[in-house]
Amino acid sequence: MDNKESCDSHGTAYRKNKTFEECKEMALHNSNLLSSEINEQGEVSWTRILTVANNDELVYKLTLKYLRQRGFDIGNNKTPRVK
């Protein structure tokens, strides 16, 4: 994981000069991409979402949030997938 390209949700300093708004935009873009993938394949794994988020925890969590807001079942620790 390249920490220089990750977003930091703690404090006001973001890595690689990314703002929280930029992280949200990245997550929205990811959720658009993954929505199509979920509709075509039926589901995607959390690992796939983390890969699309470039191993950035904040973008990953925001992507899951936006997918949930779109009505997808984001699973849980026993079923780590989005349907």
Secondary structure, DSSP 8 states (H G I E B T S, - for coil): --GGG----SSS--GGG--HHHHHHHHHHHHHHHHHHHHHHS-EEHHHHHHHTTT-HHHHHHHHHHHHHTT-----SSS-EE-
